Amino acid sequence: MEKTMNYIDAMDFLEETKKYGSQLGLTSIQNLMAELGNIQDKIPLVHIGGTNGKGSVGAMLSQVLTEAGYRVGRFCTPDVFVYEDEFQMNGINIEKGRLAQLFTRVKAACEKLVAQGMAHPTRFEVETAAAFLWFYEENCDMALLEVGMGGATDATNLIKKPLVSVLTSISMDHIRFLGNSLAEIATVKSGIIKPQVPVVTMQQKPEAMEVIKKKAEEMQAELIVADITQVQNITQKDGRYAFEWKAPRRNSNEVCIAPDAVKNNIQKEESEKDFLCIPVTLSLCGAFQVENAVCVINTLRILQKKYPKITETVIQQGLSHTIWHGRMEQIGTGPDFYLDGAHNEDAVRKLRKTLDESFSNRRIVYIMGVLADKDYEKMITMMYHPGDRVYTVTPQNPRALDGKELEKQLFGQNIDAQYCENIQDAVLYALRDAQKEDMILAFGSLSYLRDVRNAYESEKSDE
């Protein structure tokens, strides 16, 4: 039996797998999982795809199911602050030693495949296999599996029959890999829809929704649209939203999840008995989180059939306690300092909406870093107003756009931009620039938010 790697050796092995590229297709992961006993078929799974919102939806589901008392695994990429963020059990990151054990076994399986003349699995396939091993050995009640990229040919899509498939907001992203139109991208994303497995989708643009409906019909899969019209009496304070969720009861046996005060209201109309209602207060910041929460509630309604401990109380508690790093996450006060991973047109549009609705009376100082393969020109147009102050940086990523080029693009649109040679300088300058009542927002890519947070904590510790 091969000696278990330590954590450093395991990370070296993972780094080595980068040379095998990022190949879309299921053959390699199927070979790898066959070598590991196809244990993925024995795990109750929720498969989460889409362009934006996968992480937030996964975080909310994990928190609700944890509060219901279930053992819930979660695999989500990319990590935001530490690598172990990708592997979670009830919201807690995997231990480094345990991760090294898993990678030792996956490495041995990879070596057997290569010895048989097969291709070495890619980094993401190795990570996916490790996640499956962990979930199986931890005897999870359920595991949440987020698509890496795309859907149909993503390594996670070798699973045969999840409990439910979930599609979050679909928009233009990864065009080079997934397609040049929204319909093409939706075709790839909807590839996670399985025969006779219910699918919950957020409201989509018509061209994407048409593709999803057609795929669901082909697969004879029940399609549930998480409709924003299910939201009533919405309010917000400092970007955190509260609302009432209301929808028709799916069947006569479905438990009415309404507060006791409503249940006991003798003047309530008889027709109200045909509806479910949940008052919700979200902990995650941003207008877009309302849509994500509606998607989560509709998904939980499906899961409730097999997981009866999902009640109105745990739904309310879970949604009010969810933490998800890098999504309008506040890391400091005086001035308020936020991190957001918005990195494409759809996400930036939603971020701008949140700022306009919740922070319109605040001056905002921005830090921005982007990847060169994103539509950063459109992001700039959507995000900024003339005269806005922006500090540009170059993320530590081989696909990063040089911060000097980003500064040039901003100048071209009459934005007051300043390039910073490193992220520490950007944070320092932003803190000096902002008054206590102002707000600082770093966004544009998840890939550099860890460095922003570290720089901020370093500055604060020196005060």
Secondary structure as GFF3:
##gff-version 3
##sequence-region A 1 463
A	DSSP	alpha_helix	7	16	.	.	.	ID=ss1
A	DSSP	three_ten_helix	17	20	.	.	.	ID=ss2
A	DSSP	alpha_helix	27	35	.	.	.	ID=ss3
A	DSSP	three_ten_helix	39	42	.	.	.	ID=ss4
A	DSSP	beta_strand	45	49	.	.	.	ID=ss5
A	DSSP	alpha_helix	54	67	.	.	.	ID=ss6
A	DSSP	beta_strand	72	75	.	.	.	ID=ss7
A	DSSP	three_ten_helix	83	86	.	.	.	ID=ss8
A	DSSP	beta_strand	87	89	.	.	.	ID=ss9
A	DSSP	beta_strand	92	93	.	.	.	ID=ss10
A	DSSP	alpha_helix	96	115	.	.	.	ID=ss11
A	DSSP	alpha_helix	123	137	.	.	.	ID=ss12
A	DSSP	beta_strand	142	146	.	.	.	ID=ss13
A	DSSP	three_ten_helix	155	158	.	.	.	ID=ss14
A	DSSP	beta_strand	164	167	.	.	.	ID=ss15
A	DSSP	alpha_helix	175	178	.	.	.	ID=ss16
A	DSSP	alpha_helix	182	189	.	.	.	ID=ss17
A	DSSP	three_ten_helix	190	192	.	.	.	ID=ss18
A	DSSP	beta_strand	199	202	.	.	.	ID=ss19
A	DSSP	alpha_helix	206	218	.	.	.	ID=ss20
A	DSSP	beta_strand	223	226	.	.	.	ID=ss21
A	DSSP	three_ten_helix	228	230	.	.	.	ID=ss22
A	DSSP	beta_strand	231	237	.	.	.	ID=ss23
A	DSSP	beta_strand	240	248	.	.	.	ID=ss24
A	DSSP	alpha_helix	260	263	.	.	.	ID=ss25
A	DSSP	three_ten_helix	270	274	.	.	.	ID=ss26
A	DSSP	beta_strand	275	285	.	.	.	ID=ss27
A	DSSP	alpha_helix	288	303	.	.	.	ID=ss28
A	DSSP	alpha_helix	312	321	.	.	.	ID=ss29
A	DSSP	beta_strand	329	332	.	.	.	ID=ss30
A	DSSP	beta_strand	336	339	.	.	.	ID=ss31
A	DSSP	alpha_helix	345	358	.	.	.	ID=ss32
A	DSSP	beta_strand	364	368	.	.	.	ID=ss33
A	DSSP	alpha_helix	376	383	.	.	.	ID=ss34
A	DSSP	beta_strand	389	392	.	.	.	ID=ss35
A	DSSP	alpha_helix	403	411	.	.	.	ID=ss36
A	DSSP	beta_strand	416	419	.	.	.	ID=ss37
A	DSSP	alpha_helix	423	433	.	.	.	ID=ss38
A	DSSP	beta_strand	439	443	.	.	.	ID=ss39
A	DSSP	three_ten_helix	446	448	.	.	.	ID=ss40
A	DSSP	alpha_helix	449	461	.	.	.	ID=ss41
###
